[in-house]
Amino acid sequence: MTDMTASFTRPARHSSASDIVARVSHWLNVARSRRALAALDAMQLADLGISATEAHDEASRPFWDAPSHWCR
């Protein structure tokens, strides 16, 4: 009997330095955007069509928790 497990293992994915830099840059941008959102007053949020609750909920999310379509 032959060992079939070797044919089902995936090769390790190695991130390049540019992948890591891009990911960290994205996270910094998300964090900055959420801090800016948290700093908006009620009038500015109304101009954007966002409630204070929605803004608070989004600003409270961690920087790594961003929708995939935010990635460039």
C-alpha positions in Angstrom: 0.0 0.0 0.0 1.4 3.4 -0.9 1.2 6.6 1.2 -1.3 8.9 -0.6 -1.1 11.8 1.8 2.0 13.3 0.1 -0.1 14.0 -3.0 -2.7 16.0 -1.0 -0.4 18.4 0.8 -0.2 21.9 -0.4 3.1 23.6 -0.8 3.8 26.3 1.8 3.0 29.8 0.6 5.8 32.2 1.1 4.8 35.8 1.3 7.2 38.2 -0.4 8.4 41.3 1.3 6.2 43.4 -1.0 3.1 41.3 0.0 3.8 42.0 3.6 4.4 45.7 3.0 1.2 45.9 1.1 -0.8 44.2 3.8 0.6 46.4 6.6 0.0 49.5 4.5 -3.6 48.4 3.9 -4.1 47.9 7.7 -2.6 51.3 8.4 -5.0 52.9 5.9 -8.0 51.1 7.4 -7.0 52.2 10.9 -6.5 55.8 9.8 -9.9 55.9 8.0 -11.7 54.5 11.0 -10.1 57.1 13.3 -11.1 59.8 10.9 -14.7 58.4 10.9 -14.8 58.4 14.7 -13.8 62.1 14.7 -16.6 63.3 12.5 -19.4 65.2 14.2 -23.2 64.6 13.7 -23.5 67.2 10.9 -20.6 65.7 8.9 -22.0 62.2 9.4 -25.4 63.4 8.2 -23.8 64.8 5.0 -22.4 61.3 4.4 -25.7 59.7 5.1 -24.3 57.7 8.0 -25.8 57.5 11.5 -23.8 58.0 14.6 -24.5 54.3 15.5 -23.2 53.1 12.1 -20.1 55.3 12.4 -19.4 54.1 15.9 -19.9 50.4 14.9 -17.5 50.8 12.0 -14.9 52.8 13.9 -14.9 50.2 16.7 -13.9 47.3 14.4 -10.3 46.2 14.5 -8.0 47.3 11.7 -7.6 43.7 10.3 -11.4 43.3 10.0 -12.1 45.0 6.7 -14.1 43.8 3.7 -12.1 42.2 1.0 -13.2 44.7 -1.6 -11.4 47.4 0.3 -8.1 45.8 -0.7 -6.6 47.2 -3.9 
